[in-house]
Amino acid sequence: MVDADTIVVGAGPAGLACAAAMSQLGLKVGILEKSDVVASVWRRHYDRLHLHSDRGHSGLPGMPMPRTYPRYPSRAQVVEYLENYAAHFDLRPIFNSTVRTIGRDGSTWRVDAEKRSFVAPVVVIATGWADFPHLPTWPGADAYTGSVIHSTEYNNPAALAGKRVLVVGFGNSGGEIALDLAQASVDVTLAVRGPVQILPRELLGLPILTWAIAEARLPARVADFINAPAIRLAVGSVKHLGLKIASKGPRRMIEEDRRIPLLDVGTLARIRDGTIKVRGGIDRFTSDGVVFSNTPAEAFDCIILATGFSPDLRKLLPEAKGVFDRHGMPLATGRATLEPGLFFCGLIASATGQLREIGIEAQRIAQLAKAYLSR
Ligand SMILES: Cc1cc2nc3c(=O)[nH]c(=O)nc-3n(C[C@H](O)[C@H](O)[C@H](O)COP(=O)(O)OP(=O)(O)OC[C@H]3O[C@@H](n4cnc5c(N)ncnc54)[C@H](O)[C@@H]3O)c2cc1C
């Protein structure tokens, strides 16, 4: 028995956007979500988080973010928006349904969740990458007596008052968590392994995303070349701060390395005034701290790994052919894959805002799914 036209796995922004877009086209959609609420990952993000992308470019299809929200909505507002989005489109995920594997069953897909299996001709994977924190290891790490957490486990500075904290990584989570700690007068150091890219959140009064969208059709090298002087002027010199600007520009960094540059919301000012110290990469751990590549050993009570994510979805689709790259990331997201009726949404880093891209992908997937079902 077929349960729906489409099974969507995940009730985060991508799953909700896909389900809304498909039901608007008259498709019968079932959503399977492993937690017991929508937007579960946004509920877990650290307290001070605000969107780095502006409200106007962060809404999902069919329902913009409310005008009463600030230009950069808070984490709580994103959660509220996603709850209202689900209610507006009458999306009712089946909660507490962790999908274990998905496989072909003749011309349909069989989706095996914890408690039961579902069958549908179309499946959309919208599971995000929060379940795949990247946890690098260093020599001596076993002997370290302090605590080590991933950025996804950090909530706020309260538990770290009076401690010496090392934040590893200079992405958006690392930069903002270091800022959060510095503003709470926690002794904080940032370990920055290699060259970085830093962008202002706004350029000439406009959100940086507006510029990225305007230049989306330009080749990455050209866009980076055009933007370089304005970004240099806005960010200022960072050489004397222990940071080195990468020769690869921000667009190329995203497209080629899937690394999002730091959108500075105040971290740089705290590095400049010395409240956030900068060190190089970690060489090895000691029993009470680390040895950096460029300085002697230093003691830390807590190390926060803001080292990103390394998603690998192959376990979910063990039999799928020609769908994943060598790391287990989908080769195509928001488009048809080599497996008929199988789609991924939101699983790519983008210069033009991931929520915005999720919305675009969701609408395209809905059209493709409808065409596939009526073939
Ligand atoms: C700290 C942080 C800040 C960000 N800020 C921005 C920003 O400002 N602007 C922007 O555009 N983007 C931002 N992003 C990127 C992106 O927009 C978000 O990560 C967004 O939540 C991705 O949506 P998603 O639905 O793909 O994944 P998620 O939000 O991770 O949702 C996936 C859902 O799938 C469920 N799930 C996972 N596995 C299974 C399974 N096996 N079975 C059933 N359910 C499952 C999860 O429980 C979850 O509910 C940010 C990301 C992070 C980490």
The ligand as an SDF file (V2000), in Angstrom:
LIG
                    3D

 53 58  0  0  0  0  0  0  0  0999 V2000
   24.4790   27.9350   13.9230 C   0  0  0  0  0  0  0  0  0  0  0  0
   23.8590   28.0290   12.5640 C   0  0  0  0  0  0  0  0  0  0  0  0
   23.4010   29.2570   12.0940 C   0  0  0  0  0  0  0  0  0  0  0  0
   22.8330   29.3510   10.8180 C   0  0  0  0  0  0  0  0  0  0  0  0
   22.4090   30.5750   10.3870 N   0  0  0  0  0  0  0  0  0  0  0  0
   21.8880   30.6830    9.1470 C   0  0  0  0  0  0  0  0  0  0  0  0
   21.4520   31.9650    8.6620 C   0  0  0  0  0  0  0  0  0  0  0  0
   21.5860   32.9890    9.3100 O   0  0  0  0  0  0  0  0  0  0  0  0
   20.8870   32.0050    7.4260 N   0  0  0  0  0  0  0  0  0  0  0  0
   20.7350   30.9010    6.6330 C   0  0  0  0  0  0  0  0  0  0  0  0
   20.2180   31.0260    5.5290 O   0  0  0  0  0  0  0  0  0  0  0  0
   21.1680   29.7080    7.0720 N   0  0  0  0  0  0  0  0  0  0  0  0
   21.7250   29.5710    8.3010 C   0  0  0  0  0  0  0  0  0  0  0  0
   22.1550   28.3290    8.7210 N   0  0  0  0  0  0  0  0  0  0  0  0
   22.1380   27.1980    7.7840 C   0  0  0  0  0  0  0  0  0  0  0  0
   20.7430   26.5230    7.5760 C   0  0  0  0  0  0  0  0  0  0  0  0
   19.8130   27.4530    7.1350 O   0  0  0  0  0  0  0  0  0  0  0  0
   20.2320   25.8380    8.7910 C   0  0  0  0  0  0  0  0  0  0  0  0
   21.1490   24.8750    9.2300 O   0  0  0  0  0  0  0  0  0  0  0  0
   18.8490   25.1790    8.5430 C   0  0  0  0  0  0  0  0  0  0  0  0
   18.3160   24.7840    9.7730 O   0  0  0  0  0  0  0  0  0  0  0  0
   18.9380   23.9740    7.6330 C   0  0  0  0  0  0  0  0  0  0  0  0
   17.6370   23.4240    7.5210 O   0  0  0  0  0  0  0  0  0  0  0  0
   17.3710   21.8650    7.2660 P   0  0  0  0  0  0  0  0  0  0  0  0
   15.9180   21.6590    7.3250 O   0  0  0  0  0  0  0  0  0  0  0  0
   18.1290   21.4590    6.0580 O   0  0  0  0  0  0  0  0  0  0  0  0
   18.1070   21.1280    8.4740 O   0  0  0  0  0  0  0  0  0  0  0  0
   17.7500   21.0780   10.0720 P   0  0  0  0  0  0  0  0  0  0  0  0
   17.3110   22.4190   10.5420 O   0  0  0  0  0  0  0  0  0  0  0  0
   18.9730   20.4750   10.6480 O   0  0  0  0  0  0  0  0  0  0  0  0
   16.5260   20.1050   10.1410 O   0  0  0  0  0  0  0  0  0  0  0  0
   16.6320   18.7320    9.8490 C   0  0  0  0  0  0  0  0  0  0  0  0
   15.5050   17.9900   10.5370 C   0  0  0  0  0  0  0  0  0  0  0  0
   15.5560   16.6320   10.1590 O   0  0  0  0  0  0  0  0  0  0  0  0
   15.3810   15.8070   11.2940 C   0  0  0  0  0  0  0  0  0  0  0  0
   16.0470   14.5300   11.0450 N   0  0  0  0  0  0  0  0  0  0  0  0
   17.3710   14.3260   10.8820 C   0  0  0  0  0  0  0  0  0  0  0  0
   17.6180   13.0250   10.6310 N   0  0  0  0  0  0  0  0  0  0  0  0
   16.4170   12.3900   10.6380 C   0  0  0  0  0  0  0  0  0  0  0  0
   16.0150   11.0340   10.4430 C   0  0  0  0  0  0  0  0  0  0  0  0
   16.9050   10.0750   10.1810 N   0  0  0  0  0  0  0  0  0  0  0  0
   14.7000   10.7240   10.5230 N   0  0  0  0  0  0  0  0  0  0  0  0
   13.7710   11.6950   10.7720 C   0  0  0  0  0  0  0  0  0  0  0  0
   14.1090   13.0100   10.9650 N   0  0  0  0  0  0  0  0  0  0  0  0
   15.4080   13.3460   10.8970 C   0  0  0  0  0  0  0  0  0  0  0  0
   16.0120   16.6150   12.4350 C   0  0  0  0  0  0  0  0  0  0  0  0
   15.5210   16.2100   13.6980 O   0  0  0  0  0  0  0  0  0  0  0  0
   15.6100   18.0330   12.0590 C   0  0  0  0  0  0  0  0  0  0  0  0
   14.3600   18.3830   12.6060 O   0  0  0  0  0  0  0  0  0  0  0  0
   22.7180   28.2040    9.9920 C   0  0  0  0  0  0  0  0  0  0  0  0
   23.1790   26.9790   10.4850 C   0  0  0  0  0  0  0  0  0  0  0  0
   23.7460   26.8780   11.7380 C   0  0  0  0  0  0  0  0  0  0  0  0
   24.2440   25.5340   12.2180 C   0  0  0  0  0  0  0  0  0  0  0  0
  1  2  1  0
  2  3  1  0
  2 52  2  0
  3  4  2  0
  4  5  1  0
  4 50  1  0
  5  6  2  0
  6  7  1  0
  6 13  1  0
  7  8  2  0
  7  9  1  0
  9 10  1  0
 10 11  2  0
 10 12  1  0
 12 13  2  0
 13 14  1  0
 14 15  1  0
 14 50  1  0
 15 16  1  0
 16 17  1  0
 16 18  1  0
 18 19  1  0
 18 20  1  0
 20 21  1  0
 20 22  1  0
 22 23  1  0
 23 24  1  0
 24 25  2  0
 24 26  1  0
 24 27  1  0
 27 28  1  0
 28 29  2  0
 28 30  1  0
 28 31  1  0
 31 32  1  0
 32 33  1  0
 33 34  1  0
 33 48  1  0
 34 35  1  0
 35 36  1  0
 35 46  1  0
 36 37  1  0
 36 45  1  0
 37 38  2  0
 38 39  1  0
 39 40  1  0
 39 45  2  0
 40 41  1  0
 40 42  2  0
 42 43  1  0
 43 44  2  0
 44 45  1  0
 46 47  1  0
 46 48  1  0
 48 49  1  0
 50 51  2  0
 51 52  1  0
 52 53  1  0
M  END
$$$$
